[in-house]
């Protein structure tokens, strides 16, 4: 998808502060952080929502979770803990239709969510 902001970040057309990258996943600092640690985890392949991951893409789940573990260590929240959020479609308040998750941490987070 050519006009997807996350696809543009993957292609290097829009700069980001990379935290982690491999051949399938990119993780970067959120530009409007909601916590001291706030990163966005995306597959490099354009997948619109979590509901669009099919059986043929099952490896992407493993790759995303491996990246999450690596980034938690990089950002030093692997021991203290963090929140992982995936907003899915309109009622889930997904704003960018490219599968992504937010990792938030670096402080005690509000218990109001989840």
PyMOL commands that set and color helices and strands:
alter all, ss='L'
color gray80, all
select helices_A, chain A and resi 5-10+50-52+55-74
alter helices_A, ss='H'
color red, helices_A
select strands_A, chain A and resi 18-21+25-29+37-43+82-85+100-105
alter strands_A, ss='S'
color yellow, strands_A
deselect
rebuild
show_as cartoon
